[in-house]
Amino acid sequence: MTAKILIATAAILVAATTTASAHSVRPIDRTLDHQAAKIEKGRQTGQITWREGRKLRAEQRRIEHLRSDYLADGNLTGREYRDLRHRQEKAAWNIINEKYDGWRRWRFLPRVGR
């Protein structure tokens, strides 16, 4: 009797995990938050100019909209996950390039915009 219950439980568990094998969105959300914080910190320190900040935030918004489009059906396929991660890696390099490109806000000028 207990063997039948154990087998039935295992079958239900296997069926539930195979249907829910879609990729997690948490790493993507965590990276979006981390990149937004890096952009804001660069803006506060003056390493990222106002125009660069606008461009980088627009790139982040495009990734967020694409994420929403991919999640419209309720799950994230492997191809969609890899596409989002690739775009986030490219955005991370763009943030680094803008922070260290030599363009800075002059110290005596006030910080403008977000």
FENLINUR-V578663 format. One record per residue. N is the residue number from 1. SS is DSSP state (H for helix, E for strand, - for the rest). PHI is phi in radians with two decimals (999 if undefined). Layout:
# FENLINUR-V578663
n=N ss=SS phi=PHI
n=N ss=SS phi=PHI
This chain:
# FENLINUR-V578663
n=1 ss=- phi=999
n=2 ss=H phi=-1.20
n=3 ss=H phi=-1.16
n=4 ss=H phi=-1.13
n=5 ss=H phi=-1.16
n=6 ss=H phi=-1.11
n=7 ss=H phi=-1.15
n=8 ss=H phi=-1.11
n=9 ss=H phi=-1.12
n=10 ss=H phi=-1.11
n=11 ss=H phi=-1.14
n=12 ss=H phi=-1.15
n=13 ss=H phi=-1.11
n=14 ss=H phi=-1.14
n=15 ss=H phi=-1.13
n=16 ss=H phi=-1.21
n=17 ss=H phi=-1.31
n=18 ss=H phi=-1.28
n=19 ss=H phi=-1.33
n=20 ss=- phi=-1.78
n=21 ss=- phi=-1.52
n=22 ss=- phi=-1.18
n=23 ss=- phi=-1.24
n=24 ss=- phi=-1.32
n=25 ss=- phi=-1.66
n=26 ss=H phi=-0.99
n=27 ss=H phi=-1.08
n=28 ss=H phi=-1.21
n=29 ss=H phi=-1.12
n=30 ss=H phi=-1.08
n=31 ss=H phi=-1.17
n=32 ss=H phi=-1.05
n=33 ss=H phi=-1.12
n=34 ss=H phi=-1.12
n=35 ss=H phi=-1.19
n=36 ss=H phi=-1.10
n=37 ss=H phi=-1.16
n=38 ss=H phi=-1.13
n=39 ss=H phi=-1.12
n=40 ss=H phi=-1.13
n=41 ss=H phi=-1.12
n=42 ss=H phi=-1.12
n=43 ss=H phi=-1.19
n=44 ss=H phi=-1.18
n=45 ss=H phi=-1.42
n=46 ss=- phi=1.61
n=47 ss=- phi=-1.22
n=48 ss=- phi=-1.97
n=49 ss=- phi=-1.33
n=50 ss=H phi=-1.07
n=51 ss=H phi=-1.13
n=52 ss=H phi=-1.09
n=53 ss=H phi=-1.09
n=54 ss=H phi=-1.06
n=55 ss=H phi=-1.12
n=56 ss=H phi=-1.19
n=57 ss=H phi=-1.19
n=58 ss=H phi=-1.13
n=59 ss=H phi=-1.12
n=60 ss=H phi=-1.13
n=61 ss=H phi=-1.12
n=62 ss=H phi=-1.09
n=63 ss=H phi=-1.15
n=64 ss=H phi=-1.10
n=65 ss=H phi=-1.15
n=66 ss=H phi=-1.12
n=67 ss=H phi=-1.04
n=68 ss=H phi=-1.11
n=69 ss=H phi=-1.11
n=70 ss=H phi=-1.14
n=71 ss=H phi=-1.54
n=72 ss=H phi=-1.07
n=73 ss=H phi=-1.52
n=74 ss=- phi=1.77
n=75 ss=- phi=-2.47
n=76 ss=- phi=-2.10
n=77 ss=- phi=-1.33
n=78 ss=H phi=-1.09
n=79 ss=H phi=-1.12
n=80 ss=H phi=-1.14
n=81 ss=H phi=-1.08
n=82 ss=H phi=-1.10
n=83 ss=H phi=-1.10
n=84 ss=H phi=-1.11
n=85 ss=H phi=-1.12
n=86 ss=H phi=-1.10
n=87 ss=H phi=-1.13
n=88 ss=H phi=-1.21
n=89 ss=H phi=-1.12
n=90 ss=H phi=-1.12
n=91 ss=H phi=-1.13
n=92 ss=H phi=-1.10
n=93 ss=H phi=-1.15
n=94 ss=H phi=-1.11
n=95 ss=H phi=-1.11
n=96 ss=H phi=-1.08
n=97 ss=H phi=-1.08
n=98 ss=H phi=-1.26
n=99 ss=H phi=-1.20
n=100 ss=- phi=-2.02
n=101 ss=- phi=-1.52
n=102 ss=- phi=1.68
n=103 ss=- phi=-1.42
n=104 ss=- phi=-2.38
n=105 ss=- phi=-1.35
n=106 ss=- phi=-1.13
n=107 ss=- phi=-1.04
n=108 ss=- phi=-1.37
n=109 ss=- phi=-1.52
n=110 ss=- phi=-1.24
n=111 ss=- phi=-1.33
n=112 ss=- phi=-1.93
n=113 ss=- phi=1.33
n=114 ss=- phi=-1.39
